[in-house]
Amino acid sequence: MTLVLLLVVAALAFPWIVVAAARRLAAALPPKEACAAIVSAAVLAAGGTGAALFGLAHVPFLAGLERLTLAQVTTEWPAALPVAVLAAAVMAAQLVLVVRRWFEHRSLLARAWADAADAEADGGLLVVPGEGPDAFALPGRRRRPGAIVVTRAMLRALGEEEREVLVAHERAHLAGRHHLLSVTVYLAAAVHPALRSLRPVLDFHLERWADEAAAREVGDRRLAAAVIARAALAGSAAKSRRGPLLAVSSGPVPQRVEALLGPVPVRPEAASARASALGLVLAVVTCAVAAVAVAYGLHEYVELAAEVIRAR
């Protein structure tokens, strides 16, 4: 029983290691690859946690395979039933939270489309009235393609070249389906609290991804940096009112501007990249192995209980 409990603790604690490895790896990669690393780590860590809880919740089922009654198993291991019930309750709570967050996301998206219903089409943009400067990428819904929504105040605040940077930035969000990456990590965080810290990290790298795409399209990194700073700071209040699920946040603007004023991001040295990737892979594999070990350990314990009962 001690070994099983140790495996349970390991399976539920390893997502913290996965998060640390993912953050370190993301810092060493270009924005697009960093986002892939973060989302992959979140999904795999959430899956490992779910597997561990699933194994714990199936103690009565495993006992049934050995043709043991639940009373016989609890006699050999009194904690079997409470642990199984607790694991099942946690899984149920996780499922409710995941479903709730998903419908919250869909509700925000529906409200955003409703707010843009009276927008005027202008050169591929949906222009809405408003005194506050704002612009954001509106994901597609119900066979409607995604759109870039911008207020008239934002258009007045920017020159023609600056508008090109803004449109290219928001277009990159749509093309990369960044809202899906963001909501994936948000849903994964409902499974394990360690994954909550990955959301702001992902938001930052998503913004950096769009920043670099805009800079490439206009061919001027300094112009892109200036526009990103003005637009992000001007629209930060409006984005906070829309909530965290529809559009990614503006992120730490000074760091984004500093990155745009620097050289184009490149992949790190091969040795450093391999080391960081290996650390993430080991953390994820260890988490998965621990989850499988939990299920195997519980099965072995039930078999041992069966042998003890038959020997009586």
C-alpha positions as CSV (number, residue, x, y, z in Angstrom):
1,M,0.0,0.0,0.0
2,T,2.9,2.3,0.7
3,L,4.2,1.9,-2.8
4,V,0.8,2.6,-4.3
5,L,0.5,5.8,-2.2
6,L,3.9,6.9,-3.3
7,L,3.0,6.3,-6.9
8,V,-0.2,8.3,-6.5
9,V,1.7,11.3,-5.0
10,A,4.3,11.1,-7.8
11,A,1.7,11.0,-10.5
12,L,-0.2,14.0,-9.1
13,A,3.0,16.0,-8.3
14,F,4.9,15.5,-11.6
15,P,2.8,18.2,-13.5
16,W,4.7,20.8,-11.5
17,I,7.9,19.4,-13.1
18,V,6.3,19.4,-16.5
19,V,5.3,23.0,-16.1
20,A,8.8,24.1,-15.0
21,A,10.3,22.2,-18.0
22,A,7.8,23.7,-20.5
23,R,8.4,27.3,-19.3
24,R,12.2,26.8,-19.6
25,L,11.9,25.3,-23.1
26,A,9.5,28.0,-24.3
27,A,12.0,30.7,-23.2
28,A,14.6,29.1,-25.5
29,L,12.4,28.7,-28.6
30,P,10.9,31.1,-31.2
31,P,7.3,32.1,-30.4
32,K,5.5,29.6,-32.6
33,E,7.5,26.6,-31.3
34,A,7.2,27.9,-27.7
35,C,3.4,27.8,-28.0
36,A,3.5,24.3,-29.3
37,A,5.7,23.2,-26.3
38,I,3.4,24.9,-23.8
39,V,0.2,23.5,-25.2
40,S,1.7,20.0,-25.6
41,A,2.9,20.0,-22.0
42,A,-0.4,21.1,-20.6
43,V,-2.4,18.5,-22.5
44,L,0.0,15.7,-21.6
45,A,0.2,16.7,-17.9
46,A,-3.6,16.9,-17.7
47,G,-3.8,13.5,-19.3
48,G,-1.3,11.9,-16.9
49,T,-3.3,13.4,-14.0
50,G,-6.5,12.0,-15.4
51,A,-5.0,8.6,-15.9
52,A,-3.8,8.5,-12.3
53,L,-7.2,9.4,-10.9
54,F,-8.9,6.9,-13.3
55,G,-6.7,4.1,-11.9
56,L,-7.6,5.0,-8.3
57,A,-11.3,5.2,-9.1
58,H,-11.3,1.7,-10.5
59,V,-10.3,-0.2,-7.4
60,P,-13.8,-1.8,-7.1
61,F,-13.7,-2.7,-10.7
62,L,-10.3,-4.4,-10.4
63,A,-11.6,-6.3,-7.4
64,G,-14.5,-7.5,-9.4
65,L,-12.2,-8.9,-12.0
66,E,-10.6,-11.0,-9.3
67,R,-14.1,-12.2,-8.2
68,L,-13.8,-10.4,-4.9
69,T,-16.5,-8.6,-3.1
70,L,-15.8,-5.0,-2.1
71,A,-16.1,-6.0,1.6
72,Q,-13.3,-8.5,1.1
73,V,-11.0,-5.9,-0.5
74,T,-11.7,-3.3,2.1
75,T,-10.8,-5.8,4.8
76,E,-7.3,-6.1,3.4
77,W,-7.0,-2.5,2.4
78,P,-9.5,-0.3,4.4
79,A,-8.5,2.8,2.4
80,A,-9.5,1.3,-0.9
81,L,-13.1,2.5,-1.0
82,P,-12.5,6.0,0.4
83,V,-9.6,6.6,-2.1
84,A,-11.7,5.3,-5.0
85,V,-14.6,7.5,-4.0
86,L,-12.4,10.5,-3.6
87,A,-10.7,10.0,-7.0
88,A,-14.1,9.6,-8.7
89,A,-15.4,12.8,-7.0
90,V,-12.3,14.7,-8.1
91,M,-12.8,13.5,-11.7
92,A,-16.4,14.5,-11.6
93,A,-15.5,18.0,-10.3
94,Q,-12.8,18.3,-13.1
95,L,-15.3,17.3,-15.7
96,V,-17.9,19.8,-14.5
97,L,-15.2,22.6,-14.5
98,V,-14.0,21.7,-17.9
99,V,-17.5,21.7,-19.4
100,R,-18.3,25.0,-17.6
101,R,-15.2,26.6,-19.0
102,W,-15.9,25.4,-22.5
103,F,-19.5,26.8,-22.4
104,E,-18.2,30.0,-20.9
105,H,-15.9,30.3,-23.9
106,R,-18.7,29.7,-26.4
107,S,-20.9,32.2,-24.6
108,L,-18.3,34.9,-24.8
109,L,-17.8,34.2,-28.5
110,A,-21.5,34.4,-29.1
111,R,-21.7,37.7,-27.3
112,A,-18.8,39.1,-29.2
113,W,-20.5,38.2,-32.5
114,A,-23.7,39.8,-31.3
115,D,-21.8,43.0,-30.4
116,A,-20.3,43.1,-33.9
117,A,-23.6,42.6,-35.7
118,D,-23.9,46.2,-36.5
119,A,-20.3,46.6,-37.7
120,E,-19.5,48.0,-41.1
121,A,-17.3,46.1,-43.4
122,D,-14.3,48.1,-44.5
123,G,-11.5,46.4,-46.5
124,G,-11.7,43.1,-44.7
125,L,-12.3,44.7,-41.3
126,L,-15.4,45.0,-39.2
127,V,-15.5,48.6,-38.0
128,V,-17.6,49.2,-34.9
129,P,-18.4,52.6,-33.3
130,G,-16.7,53.4,-30.1
131,E,-14.7,56.1,-28.4
132,G,-12.1,53.7,-27.0
133,P,-9.3,52.5,-29.3
134,D,-9.6,48.7,-29.6
135,A,-8.9,45.9,-32.1
136,F,-9.1,42.2,-31.7
137,A,-9.4,38.9,-33.7
138,L,-12.9,37.5,-33.6
139,P,-12.8,33.7,-34.2
140,G,-15.2,32.1,-36.6
141,R,-18.5,30.7,-35.4
142,R,-21.3,28.7,-37.0
143,R,-19.7,28.6,-40.4
144,R,-18.9,32.3,-40.2
145,P,-15.2,32.9,-40.9
146,G,-13.1,34.8,-38.4
147,A,-12.9,38.5,-38.6
148,I,-10.8,41.4,-37.4
149,V,-12.9,43.9,-35.3
150,V,-11.6,47.4,-34.9
151,T,-13.2,50.6,-33.5
152,R,-13.3,53.8,-35.4
153,A,-11.3,55.4,-32.6
154,M,-8.4,52.9,-33.2
155,L,-8.5,53.7,-37.0
156,R,-8.3,57.4,-36.3
157,A,-5.4,56.9,-33.9
158,L,-3.2,55.1,-36.5
159,G,-1.8,56.1,-39.8
160,E,-2.0,53.9,-43.0
161,E,1.2,52.0,-42.4
162,E,0.4,51.6,-38.7
163,R,-3.0,50.1,-39.6
164,E,-1.2,47.5,-41.8
165,V,0.8,46.4,-38.8
166,L,-2.3,46.2,-36.6
167,V,-4.2,44.2,-39.2
168,A,-1.3,41.8,-39.9
169,H,-1.0,41.2,-36.1
170,E,-4.7,40.3,-35.7
171,R,-4.7,38.3,-38.9
172,A,-1.8,36.2,-37.5
173,H,-4.0,35.4,-34.5
174,L,-6.8,34.2,-36.8
175,A,-4.5,32.2,-39.1
176,G,-2.8,30.5,-36.2
177,R,-6.1,29.8,-34.4
178,H,-4.6,31.2,-31.3
179,H,-7.9,31.2,-29.4
180,L,-8.0,27.4,-29.6
181,L,-4.5,27.1,-28.2
182,S,-5.4,29.5,-25.4
183,V,-8.7,27.8,-24.5
184,T,-6.9,24.4,-24.6
185,V,-4.5,25.4,-21.8
186,Y,-7.4,27.0,-19.9
187,L,-9.3,23.8,-20.0
188,A,-6.3,21.7,-19.0
189,A,-5.8,24.0,-16.0
190,A,-9.1,22.7,-14.7
191,V,-7.5,19.3,-14.3
192,H,-4.4,20.3,-12.3
193,P,-3.6,23.5,-10.5
194,A,0.0,23.5,-11.6
195,L,-1.1,24.2,-15.2
196,R,-2.7,27.5,-14.3
197,S,0.7,29.3,-14.5
198,L,1.0,28.2,-18.1
199,R,-1.8,30.4,-19.3
200,P,-0.1,33.8,-19.0
201,V,3.1,32.3,-20.4
202,L,1.2,31.0,-23.4
203,D,-0.6,34.4,-23.9
204,F,2.8,36.2,-24.0
205,H,4.2,33.8,-26.7
206,L,1.0,34.0,-28.7
207,E,1.3,37.7,-28.8
208,R,5.0,37.4,-29.7
209,W,4.0,35.0,-32.5
210,A,1.6,37.6,-33.9
211,D,4.1,40.4,-33.4
212,E,6.8,38.6,-35.5
213,A,4.2,37.8,-38.2
214,A,3.2,41.4,-38.5
215,A,6.9,42.6,-38.6
216,R,7.6,40.1,-41.4
217,E,4.6,41.2,-43.4
218,V,5.4,45.0,-43.2
219,G,9.1,44.5,-43.4
220,D,9.9,46.9,-40.6
221,R,10.5,45.7,-37.1
222,R,10.8,49.2,-35.5
223,L,7.5,50.3,-37.0
224,A,5.9,47.1,-35.8
225,A,7.3,47.7,-32.3
226,A,6.0,51.2,-32.2
227,V,2.5,50.2,-33.3
228,I,2.3,47.2,-31.0
229,A,3.1,49.4,-28.1
230,R,0.5,52.0,-28.9
231,A,-2.2,49.6,-29.8
232,A,-1.6,47.2,-26.9
233,L,-1.6,49.9,-24.3
234,A,-4.6,51.7,-25.8
235,G,-6.7,48.6,-26.1
236,S,-5.7,46.9,-22.8
237,A,-8.7,48.1,-20.9
238,A,-11.1,46.9,-23.6
239,K,-9.5,43.5,-23.8
240,S,-9.8,43.0,-20.0
241,R,-13.6,43.7,-20.3
242,R,-13.9,41.0,-23.0
243,G,-12.5,38.4,-20.7
244,P,-9.6,36.0,-21.0
245,L,-11.2,33.4,-23.2
246,L,-12.1,35.2,-26.4
247,A,-8.8,37.0,-27.2
248,V,-5.4,36.6,-25.8
249,S,-4.1,39.4,-23.6
250,S,-1.8,42.1,-24.7
251,G,1.0,40.5,-22.6
252,P,3.9,42.3,-21.1
253,V,4.2,45.1,-23.7
254,P,7.7,46.3,-22.8
255,Q,9.1,42.8,-23.3
256,R,7.3,42.5,-26.6
257,V,8.6,45.8,-27.8
258,E,12.1,44.9,-26.7
259,A,12.0,41.7,-28.6
260,L,10.8,43.4,-31.8
261,L,13.7,45.9,-31.5
262,G,16.1,43.0,-31.3
263,P,17.1,40.5,-34.0
264,V,14.7,38.0,-35.5
265,P,14.2,35.0,-33.2
266,V,16.1,31.9,-34.3
267,R,16.3,28.4,-33.0
268,P,18.8,28.0,-30.1
269,E,22.0,26.1,-30.3
270,A,21.3,22.5,-31.1
271,A,22.8,21.2,-27.8
272,S,20.8,23.7,-25.7
273,A,17.6,22.9,-27.6
274,R,18.1,19.1,-27.2
275,A,18.8,19.5,-23.5
276,S,15.6,21.6,-23.0
277,A,13.5,19.3,-25.1
278,L,14.9,16.2,-23.3
279,G,14.0,17.7,-20.0
280,L,10.4,18.3,-21.1
281,V,10.1,14.8,-22.6
282,L,11.5,13.1,-19.5
283,A,9.1,15.1,-17.3
284,V,6.1,14.1,-19.5
285,V,7.2,10.5,-19.8
286,T,7.8,10.2,-16.1
287,C,4.3,11.6,-15.4
288,A,2.7,9.1,-17.8
289,V,4.7,6.2,-16.4
290,A,3.7,7.2,-12.9
291,A,0.1,7.2,-13.9
292,V,0.3,3.8,-15.5
293,A,2.2,2.5,-12.5
294,V,-0.6,3.7,-10.2
295,A,-3.1,1.5,-12.2
296,Y,-0.7,-1.4,-12.3
297,G,0.1,-1.1,-8.6
298,L,-3.6,-1.1,-7.7
299,H,-4.2,-4.2,-9.8
300,E,-1.3,-6.0,-8.1
301,Y,-2.6,-5.0,-4.7
302,V,-6.0,-6.4,-5.5
303,E,-4.4,-9.7,-6.7
304,L,-2.4,-9.9,-3.5
305,A,-5.6,-9.3,-1.5
306,A,-7.2,-12.1,-3.5
307,E,-4.4,-14.5,-2.7
308,V,-4.6,-13.7,1.0
309,I,-8.4,-14.2,1.1
310,R,-8.2,-17.5,-0.8
311,A,-5.5,-18.8,1.5
312,R,-7.8,-18.4,4.6
